[in-house]
Amino acid sequence: MNDLDSRIDRHKGQLEKIRERVETQFQSFVRLESSGGIVLLGCAIIALIWANSPWGDTYYHLWKTKLAFKFGTFEMSHPLYHWINDGLMALFFFLVGLEIKREVLVGELNTVRKAMLPIFAAVGGMLLPALIYAFANRGTEFMDGWGIPMATDIAFALAIMAMLGKRVPLALKVFLTAVAIVDDLGAVLVIAFFYSGNLAVNMLLAAAGGLALAFIFNAAGVKRPLPYAIVGLVVWYFVHESGIHATIAGVLVAMAIPAGSSMRLNEFIERCRRLLTRMEQDTPHDSHHGNDYVVSIENACTDVEPPLLRMEHALQPWIAYLIMPLFALANAGVVLSGDALSSLGHTVAIGIGGGLLVGKLIGVASFTWLAVRLGVAELPQNVGWKQIGGVAMLCGVGFTMSLFIANLAFKDEALLATAKMGILCASLVAGVAGYLLLARTGQTAEQRAAA
């Protein structure tokens, strides 16, 4: 029995590690986003090199290649870049929706007091860039691009912050992530209300019906991902045909994913303890028969992890290492000719650059100060105002979401290329400046303790 007790204690320790892994989801998210940002940067560089190489024509021809999906009499035919921007990016927005829901339920946005600081910061970081762009383009036909500098690319921002290692406190990474998530929510609302076409009411009603079915699944206790995936595809199609941008379907379906587990942690521990005891007693010499118990333990592990977290874990590598890099590869290619460089003097590029560099810095920092001054929030532990300034500068790295909104705002290819030049140059400057600011103000954990 002593040997059995020791094995149970050992497995109990392993279960405790599983619990700790679930509780430190944010840290694994940061690591994944950071490394994903490096891959994203690599694909953006490849796109620029490819577009400016002797084989540049193949770059544009590839993404404009028509791909058709046929099933009986049903057919959808779109260029490759459309399937990426409207199709695969719906999965990115689905992940964004999961992250928003998690943060609201159990993360940095689950209480009014905790949520106020990132909400204030994000609102300032969206409002001021939009105003700067609107001011730069007042009286012109380019006003549709006002939403472009509102966005922050969390993958790039966290990747830059990760390069500073322990000189950046974890609380600062949490703050940046919370600001970017609120920022993403704002971008989703902007896309839904301001960058959608003429609405087809019948398609919207059909999408609403599919979404209602997903919520019924949730209420009925359906935890498996397949039913939600099927409904999600249906909702995506109807939203795509409704006039609202198809990626919004990802966020809507994410809200229906269950956030509660089928089994409490103490029940999970007790079940695994019983299974391990029976496994020890029933199969001392028959390892093959013990596989049944292993399967039962695996099922218990599935039941104790909320479907929301399970889907988030499963999707994150695909989003970070495939979908986002593919989006960058398809959208970051800009011909760097003399005309393209001179386009940086265009009011569109000036509005985007001013919004991302000046608007984000002043907006995020000033609204953070306002939240603290009003007493509705306080700075995170071990975080000073100079570091807030560094984070505010990093928020000017727009890239992915800015490119995404630029594609919605401008259909003219020359104007879109101008917007991309503004986004790429401003994001590069913001990233370098944010890194330097945080590097000058950052301290290691040992240095902070000594101080």
N, C-alpha and C positions, 0 to 999 in steps of 0.2 A: 504493500500500500504506500510505503514511503516513496517508492519509485513512481507510482501513479500520481501521488500528490505533487511530486516535483515536476512531472510532465504537465499536469494541469496548471501549476503555477507558471511554468514556462510558456504555455500557450496563452494563459491569461495576460502575461506580459506582452505577448505578440498582439493580442486583441487591444491592449492599451495603446500599443504603437499605431494600430489602425485608427483608433479614435483620435490620437494626436495628429495623424496624417490628415484626417478630415478637418480637424480644427485649424490646421496650418495651410488650408487651401490657398489662402492669399499668397503665401510665400512661394508656393509652387507656380501659381499664376504669374507672379512677377518674373520668376526664372524663365518660364516658357515665353512670356511676352518679350523678355529681353533678348533671348537667343533668336526668337522669331523676327525681331526688329533687325538683327544683323542679316538674316536671310533676305528680308524685305529690301534692305539697302543694296545688297548684292544684285538682286533682280532689277532694281531701278537703274543701277549702273550698267548692267547688261543691256537693258532696254535703250539707254542713251547711246551706248557704243554701237549697238546693232543699227539703230535708226540713222546714225551718222557714218556708217561704214559703206563701202561700195555695194553692199547687199541690202541697203536701206529700203529699197522697194519691196523686198520680200517681207520685211517687218510689217508694212502696212497691208500688203496683200494677204498675209496670213490671218490677221485679225478680222479682215473683211470677208473671209471665206464663209460662204453660207453653209449652215448645218441644219438639217431638217429632222424632225422627230415625227414619225408616222405610226398610227395605230388604227388600222381599218380606214375609215373615212376621215379620221381626225389627223390633222397635220399642223405642226408649228415649225416655221422656217425663219431663222434669224442669222445674222453674222456671228462669228465666233465671239467677238468682243461683247455682243449683246448677251449671249449665254453666260459669259463670265460676269458682266456688270449687273445683269438683272436676275440671273439664275444662281450661280455659285455664291454671289455676294449676299443672297438671301440667307444662306447658312451663316455668314458672318454676322448679319443682323439678328439672326436667331440666337447666336451666342451672346451678342450684346444684350438682347432681351433677357436671357438667362442670368447674366451678370447683374443687370439692373434689378431683377426680381430678388436675387440672392442678397444684394447689398441692402435693399429695402427691408427684407425680412430679418436677416441675421448679421449684416455687415455694418459698414460705416454710415449707412443711411437709415438705420432701423429705429433711431430716436430723433426727435426734433432737434435736440441739443447737438447731437453728433452730426446731423445732416446739414445744419445751418452753414457751417464754414465752407464745405465744398460746394454747396448750392450757391451761396453768395459769390464765391470765387468763379464758378462756372458761368453764372449769369453775367458778371462783369466781363469775363473772357469771351462771351458771345456778343453782348450788346455793343461794346465799344468798337471791336473790329468791324461789325456790320455798319456802324455809323461812319467810321473812317472811310470805308469803301464807298458808301452812299455819298459822302461829301466829295470824294475824289471824282465821282462819276455823275454828279448832279447835272441834270439837264441833258444827259446823253441817252442813247438807246442801250447802254451796257448795264443798266441798273439791276438786271436779273442776276448778276453775279454777287449780290450783297451777302449771300449765305456762304460763299466760298471760304472767307477767312475766319469763320466762326468755329471751325473744327480743330480738334487736337488729335494727333496720332499717338495713341497710348503705347503702341508697340515700339515706335522709334524713341519716344520720350523715356520709357523705362529702360530701353537698351542703352541710351546715353547715360542715364543715371546709374545703371549697373556697372559702367566702366569706372565709376568712382569708388566702388567697393564699400568698405565699412566707413568711409568718410561721410556717407549719407545715412542718417538714422532711418530705421524702418518706418517710423512714424511719418517721415517725409514722403516715402514711397507710397504709404497708405493714402496720404493726402492727395498726392498726384493722381493715383488711380481713381479715387473717389471723384475728384474734379473731372477727370476724363470721362468717367461713366455718366455723370450728370450732363457733361458736354455732349456725349453720344446721344443721350435722351433728347436733348435740345435739337441736335441735328436730325434725329428721326422725326420730330414734330415739324421742323422746318421743311423737310422733304415731303412729308405727308400733306401739309397744308399749302405750301407755296411752290412746290416743284412737281405737281401732278397735273395731268391734262384734263380734258373734258370727262366728266364722270358718267359711267354707264350704270344706272341705278340697279338694273336687274342683276348685273354681275356683282355689285356691292352687296346686294341682298343674299346672293348665293354664297359669297365669301363669308358673310355674317352667319349664315346657317352652318357652314363648315366649322367656323370658329366656335359656335355654340355647341356643336357636337364634341369638340375637343374639351370644352369645359364640363360637359356631361361625363365624358370619360374620367376626368379628374374627380368629379363628385362621386362617381361610381367606384372609385378606388382602383382604376386601371393604372398600373405602374410600368408596364412594358412599353418600350419606345415605338414598336412597330405601328400600333394604331395611330399614335400621334404623327408618325412620319407619313402615313397614308393620307390622313386628314390635312397635314401640312402641305403636301403636294397639291391637293385639291384647292385649298385656300390660296396657295401661291398662284395657281392658274387663274382663278377668278379675280384676284386682286390685280394680276398682270393685265387682264382684259378690261378692268373697271376704269382705268385711267389714273388710279393711284399707283405710285411706283411699286413694282412687284416686291422689292426688298422689305417693304413695310410688313408684308405677310410674315416674315421671319420673327419680327418683334411681337406681333400679335399672337402667334401660335406659342411663343415662349411663355407668355403670361398664363397659358393654360396648363403648363407642365407642373405636375405635383411637386411641392417643395417639402412634403412630409414623408417620413419613412414608414414602411409597413411594420416595423418592429423597433421597440425602444432598445437603447443600448444595454440596459440591465437584462432585458429578456434575451438579447443576442448573446450576452456572456453566459447566461444560464443554459441556453440551448446548446451552445458550443461545448460547455462543460459536460453536459449530459452526453452529447455525441462522442466526445473524446473518451469519456469513461466507458461507454458501451463499446467503442472501438477497441479500447485496451482489453476489455473483458472477452469480447466475442471473436476477435481476430488476432490472437497472439502469434499465430504462425501462418495466417492466410492473408497476405498483403492484397491479393486480388479482391477479396471480399471487402476489404477495408476501403476500396474505392467508393462504395456506396456512401460511406460516412463522409468521405472527402467531398463528394458532390453535395451532400446535405449541408456541410459547412459552407461551401461556396454559395449555395442558395441563401443561407442565412446572411452571408456577407452582402449579397445583392439586396436582401430585404431591409437591412439596417441602413443602407446608403440611400438617401433621397434620390428619386429619379432626376431631379433638377441637377444635383451635383454629379450624378453618374453620366448624364448627357454632356454636361460641361466638360468633365474629364475626357470623355471620348472624343469630343469635337475639337478641343483646343489644339492638339497637335496637327490635325488636318487643316484647321484655319490658319495656324501660325506658319506651317511649313509648306502648304500647298496653295490654298485659296488666295491668301493675301499676297504671297509672292507672285502668283499667276496674274492677279489683278495689277500689281506693279509692273510686271513685264508687259502687259497689254496696254497700259495707260501712261507710263512714264516716258515713252519714247518721243523725244522732241528733236527736230533737226536744229543744231546749233550753228546756223548760218549767221552772216552779218545782219540780215533782216531780223532774225529771231532775237539776237542780242539787243538790237535797237528797239525791239518791242518792249523791253523793260521800261522804256519811257512812256509807254501807252498808259492811259488812265486806269485801264483794267489791272495791269501789272502793278501800278503804283498803289491802287486801292487794296489789292491783295497783299502786297508787301507791307504797306503801312498797317493794315489790319493785323497781320500775323506778328509783325515785329513790335510795333508800338501799341496797337490796340490790346493784344494779349498781355503784354507786360504791364501796362498801366491798369487795364481792366481787372485782371486777376489779382494783382497786388493791392489796388485801391479798394476793391470790394471785400477782400479778405480783411484789410485794415478796418473797413466800415463795420463788418460783422463783429469784430473784436471790440471796437469802440462802442458799439451799441449794446454790448454785453450779451448778445445772443449766442456767442460762441467764444472759444479760446484757442490759442495756438496749440498744436500738438506738442507733446513733451519732447524736449531736446531740440526744438525747432525755433530758429530765430528769424527776424525779418529779412536779413540778407539771403537766407535760404529760401524764403518765400519768393523773393525776387528772382532767384535762380529757377525755381519751379515755374514762375510766371513766364519767364523767358522760354523755358522748354515747351510750355503750352503753345508757343508759336510754331512748333513743328506740326504743320497741318497735314501734309502729304496725303495719306490714303483717303480720308473722308473729304478733304478739300478737292482732290482730284475727282472723287465720286460726284460731288455737288457741281463741280465745273462741267462735267459731262452732261448734267441735267440742265445747267443754266445756258450753255452755249452750244448751238448746233453747227455754227459756222466754224470750219476747221482752222482757219487762220486765227480767229478769235480764241478758240479753244487752246491752240498752241501758245498764244500770248498768256493766257491764264495759267497754263502749265509751267511756263517759264517763271512767272511770278511766284507760283507755289513752290517750285523746286529751289529757286534761289533764296526765297525768304525762309523756307524750312531749313536749308543748309546753314544760313547765318544764325537763325534762332537756336539750332542745335549746338553749334560751336560756342556761341555766346552763353547759352545756358550751362554748358559743361564748364566753361571757364569761371563763371560766377559761382557755381557750386563747388568747384575745385578750390577756390580761394577761401570759401567760408566753411568748407567741410572739415570735420575732425573725425578721427577714429573713435571707437567706443572707449578705448583706453585713455585717449586724450580728454574726452568729455568727463570721464570719471575722475581724472587727475585735476581737472579744472574745478 
